[in-house]
């Protein structure tokens, strides 16, 4: 029996992280944009990235942040 192996010459590109807009985050958390903006200014909200003037929230950062809030209780 002969076993063939797949070529690994070209790496598979990693999937880009899924990013949420501020509007997406507000809808998911059922919070107002002003509240989310306040958390961002105070540093109490989920981690975010700026792409030019746009603010985006990596989904994994939002999940981690929510898990940390749950762990505090």
C-alpha positions in Angstrom: 0.0 0.0 0.0 1.4 3.4 -1.0 0.7 6.5 1.0 0.8 9.9 -0.7 1.4 13.0 1.3 0.1 16.4 0.3 2.6 19.1 -0.8 3.1 21.8 1.8 5.0 24.2 -0.5 2.5 26.9 -0.3 1.1 27.8 3.2 -2.6 28.3 3.6 -3.3 31.9 4.4 -4.9 32.5 7.8 -8.4 33.7 7.8 -8.6 37.4 8.6 -10.0 38.2 12.0 -13.7 39.0 12.0 -14.2 42.7 12.9 -17.3 44.4 14.2 -18.3 48.0 13.6 -19.4 50.1 16.5 -23.0 49.7 15.2 -22.5 45.9 15.2 -21.2 46.0 18.8 -24.0 48.2 20.0 -26.6 45.9 18.4 -25.0 42.8 19.9 -24.7 44.2 23.4 -27.9 46.3 23.2 -26.1 49.4 24.2 -26.2 52.9 22.8 -23.4 54.2 20.7 -22.7 56.9 23.4 -22.3 54.2 26.0 -19.9 52.2 23.8 -17.9 55.3 23.0 -17.7 56.1 26.7 -16.3 52.7 27.5 -13.8 53.0 24.7 -12.6 56.4 26.1 -12.4 55.1 29.6 -10.6 51.9 28.5 -13.3 49.7 30.1 -14.7 48.2 26.9 -13.4 45.5 24.6 -10.1 46.0 22.8 -10.5 47.8 19.5 -8.4 48.7 16.4 -8.4 51.9 14.4 -8.2 51.6 10.6 -7.8 55.2 9.6 -10.7 56.9 11.3 -12.8 53.8 11.5 -13.0 51.9 14.8 -13.4 48.1 14.7 -13.7 45.5 17.4 -12.2 42.0 16.8 -14.9 39.4 17.6 -12.4 37.4 19.7 -11.7 40.6 21.8 -15.4 41.1 22.4 -15.8 37.4 23.4 -12.8 37.6 25.7 -14.0 40.8 27.3 -17.5 39.4 27.9 -15.9 36.2 29.5 -13.8 38.4 31.7 -16.9 40.3 32.9 -18.6 37.0 33.6 -15.6 35.8 35.6 -15.7 38.9 37.8 -19.2 38.0 39.1 
